[in-house]
């Protein structure tokens, strides 16, 4: 066992949530160590949408200009009826009075994580430890002892607080024994990426498209170098079958008619969950991001809500670390605000989005289409809908919780 490394905050996970929180802490003068199992920030293909309030938050740490430079501005997004070709469009320019970023930015999340991890090197009070796996920890009420496996041995760290931002399979959450309630969708989601310009084959295509269909719904997302096509698949079929050329060809045959000619750069399978941890805080150990909540990707809320966790937690944690708060009431408030809004907004809204795009038997698909048209045609309801989809409502709900 090597000498004990001391820090004020240890963060497990160098994804978007962990690196955002670490940057906030480092800029505030807090000693922070990020522990990451991988050799680098994971190049996760799932999250790629940054909503307006998230861009405003990230401006506080100076990273939004990079996202604007690398990403694509998507002010308009579509709900499309695959059978009829009907398009119901929503333009975030309508909420330009509440944000200086009335658009989504389409940019893969690893660009954010990588840039922030690199940026932490400029702070003498911050360190990112790649190729380091958190084995276990002990909260003794005065601090947290962490045991970290490296290539050469096991290191011990002592921190005032530990933040688990280590994803869906969080070792921090598992050691805490916190239940992760919810369910897993029976479908597995297949994400295909291609350099083929889909807009050349599909008229009036936005950068973000939710394609509703009772038989095979789709999400079509443009990121700077690729189109990403998200499709539900039969969860009982083998990985080999679902990633096969035959499956790929069939999906593109139905989409644009020449599936065999389409070259894909990635074929990624994953399960989709709707789960929330029963507690986001146990003593001096806290959870954030996917470690504390998971939801389906429809609406692009997952990564954004995790970043919102990070900013909320920073606000509550900093006064304690600076000696300006004598108790941990703020951490209990973090738990109440973020856990409550995860249930009331993120989980509810993503389930509704899934139901809408999935369609259904009988006249369910038509009823949902009519409901979307009613929203589109009513100025008040349309604005409220866009504020909700842009995640302003979720932040207002959290702020109202005391």
Secondary structure, 3 states (H helix, E strand, C coil): CCCCEEEEEEEECCCHHHHHHHHHHHHCCCCEEEECCCCCCCCCCCCCEECHHHHHHHHCCCCHHHHHHHCEEECEEEEEECCCCCEEEEEHHHHCCCCCCCCEEECCHHHHHHHHHHHHHHCCCEEEECCCEEEEEEECCCCEEEEEECCCCEEEEEEEEEEECCCCCCHHHHHHCCCEEEEEEEEEEEEEEECCCHHHCCCCCCCEEEEECCCCCEEEEEECCEEEEEEEECCCCCHHHHCCHHHHHHHHHHHCCCHHHCCCCEEEEEEEEEEEECCCEECCEEECHHHCEECCCCCCCHHHHHHHHHHHHHHHHHHHHCCCCCCCHHHHHHHHHHHHHHHHHHHHHHHHHHHHHHCCCCCHHHHHHHHHHHHHHCHHHHHHHHHHHCCHHHHHHHHCCC
